[in-house]
Amino acid sequence: EIVLTQSPGTLSLSPGERVTLSCRASQRVTNSYLAWYQQKPGQAPSLLIYGAFSRAAGIPDRFSGSGSGTDFTLTISRLEPEDFAVYYCQQYGNSPQTFGQGTKLELK
Amino acid sequence: QVQLQESGPGLVKPSQTLSLTCTVSGDSINSAAYYWSWIRQHPGGGLEWIGYIYYSGSTYYNPSLKSRVTISIDTSQNQFSLRLTSVTAADTAIYYCARVSVRGVFLFWGQGTRVTVSS
């Protein structure tokens, strides 16, 4: 199975900053079938990005995804207060689909 | 707007069977457009895909759980269910149901239900 490693584990940032989160796969992700989810405390994860770079419906354009092969990134161009959460990547190109361990964005 | 709601016991004894149901509203579960899935989140935060079911009844399970998992569907009730046998403390988690695209993207999630395995 593909292991996804996210880095860093935690980031302390301020609103307005730009941030890039990394997700590295142990093997090539077929067709760049890589998604990103946001999880706020006490809530279920919610879809942000699929297919490495396609935003889900209703997701603001400050969120962008990129990458291919084994290296993927999620960028938030300008952090809003509601963006402080945990972010997970997921690959669905190879069975079984797997998730990264998450990156937590916390308020500095 | 689709909504998914998990239900079932919050406490299960070791070696017993965990049974959960997901009730779907706002969409028909009898649709060729989606899969219906169970995922769990361990206390440390890690997410693990358990398996999914198609409206036809075809199932796909995570190999790590396959010997203990059964997912079933009841299109008349717009529900699908999870059975996990021979549970241990390692099965303590928040269990989510979700609607999944045919590619494997988790489009909508239920709010989750916490299950603790303890005597």
Chai-1 contact restraints between the chains, C-beta under 6 A:
chainA,res_idxA,chainB,res_idxB,connection_type,confidence,min_distance_angstrom,max_distance_angstrom,comment,restraint_id
A,A35,B,V105,contact,1.0,0.0,6.0,A-B,restraint_1
A,A44,B,Y96,contact,1.0,0.0,6.0,A-B,restraint_2
A,A44,B,W109,contact,1.0,0.0,6.0,A-B,restraint_3
A,A44,B,Q111,contact,1.0,0.0,6.0,A-B,restraint_4
A,A44,B,G112,contact,1.0,0.0,6.0,A-B,restraint_5
A,Y50,B,V105,contact,1.0,0.0,6.0,A-B,restraint_6
A,Y92,B,G104,contact,1.0,0.0,6.0,A-B,restraint_7
A,P96,B,N62,contact,1.0,0.0,6.0,A-B,restraint_8
A,Q97,B,W49,contact,1.0,0.0,6.0,A-B,restraint_9
A,Q97,B,G104,contact,1.0,0.0,6.0,A-B,restraint_10
A,F99,B,L47,contact,1.0,0.0,6.0,A-B,restraint_11
A,Q101,B,G46,contact,1.0,0.0,6.0,A-B,restraint_12
A,G102,B,G45,contact,1.0,0.0,6.0,A-B,restraint_13
